[in-house]
């Protein structure tokens, strides 16, 4: 095998490794993008949970108002009898 054939082969291997490295770097960037998207999805879900907790607290207050109205209505019905 001549020296030039060997050098050509080795340079070809370097080019192949460059392609492999580039492919892996692109894969890493894609994975980082996916992770960022998932983190945003998680943040959105956490915000929805917080809003749901606010809504539940409001519903509980409203429910107590309705209970108070029931007591008033029942008491006024007793007073009419």
Order of alpha helices (4+ residues) and beta strands (2+ residues): alpha
